[in-house]
Amino acid sequence: MKPSRGQTFLIALILSAVAIAVATAVIVHGLTARRYHEPELPEAWAHRENPLRSDPESASRGRAIYMLKGCVLCHGAHADGKGSAAKGMTPPPSDFANGDVLKTHSDAWLFWRISEGKRGTGMPSWSGALTEQERWDLVNYLRRFEKR
């Protein structure tokens, strides 16, 4: 039995909808995969040493910078990624309070990320707004969350 014209149209419509859904999923997956890809630390930054690692005053300065320069807006008062501006950000701001980011990344990596930002996200480059010492101070402040 030959399908009616209405049945043929319905089958074509369903197949078109499935094709569009599959194509959309592939495109979204491709864009998402690129957006969330975390690159390796560039070689030029890999051998940077934290010159203020053992300076207790550095973390205090870092806290002041974190609170006053805007880090708190996205990363939150407790560095948990739940700041007032974080809602709807994709990907969300890093959660330093749970310790995973800090356990898996070196001081050089954190300094690089603060300095260069993260393309495709809300994380800006701070190299033009903060001095090198201020960026190391931020690294030292963030490291305090590792010990909690």
Secondary structure as UniProt FT lines:
FT   HELIX           5..36
FT   HELIX           43..46
FT   TURN            51..54
FT   HELIX           56..68
FT   HELIX           71..75
FT   TURN            77..78
FT   TURN            84..85
FT   TURN            87..88
FT   TURN            97..98
FT   HELIX           100..104
FT   HELIX           107..116
FT   TURN            119..120
FT   TURN            127..129
FT   HELIX           132..143
FT   HELIX           144..147
//
